[in-house]
Amino acid sequence: MADLDHVERLRGHWARELPDLDTTPMAVLGRAYRLSNLIRPGIERCFARFGLDRGEFDVLCTLRRSGAPYRLTPTDLYRSLMISSGGLTHRLVRLEKAGLIRREKALEDGRSLLVMLTEEGVRQVEDAFRADMANEMRFLEGIAPDRRAALAELLKELLLSIEAHAPPEDAGPGAD
């Protein structure tokens, strides 16, 4: 018999206590939640090595993956990150103080600002993202590459199904 993980043990308890209840959602979503909780500290430690928290990392990644010249309006940033404009402003202040971004007036419209990565910001986000991917790959080492691909496809299918029915405000930030 295969080893039981934490979620399967919980499902066993519920099967004993409420035998008429189907706990299949725990088998998938409970594991996703537990995985998130187990990997989050390691990911946050990785970002901290670069002097960043998750929110700052998300801002830098959004700017970097936008392509050269790595600049967006604050509105584009907070829509992409799905946070409030106030939450974004707090992150931008910290990143600007650290020299990783700068804010400048848009040439087309002097009333609006653009947020752009500095050279140091580009270097730091690339280094942090590479370290993050190496760190996260370690979490996947126990699964064969073909099984990782199958798992990724199944999770994509689940995510598309949930996204199709979720109000936009429930979606939360995406992957970096």
Secondary structure, DSSP 8 states (H G I E B T S, - for coil): -----HHHHHHHHHHHH-TTS--HHIIIIIHHHHHHHHHHHHHHHHHHTTT--HHHHHHHHHHHHT-TT-EE-HHHHHHHHT--HHHHHHHHHHHHHTTSEEEEE-SS-TTSEEEEE-HHHHHHHHHHHHHHHHHHHHHHTTS-HHHHHHHHHHHHHHHHHHHHHS-GGGS-----
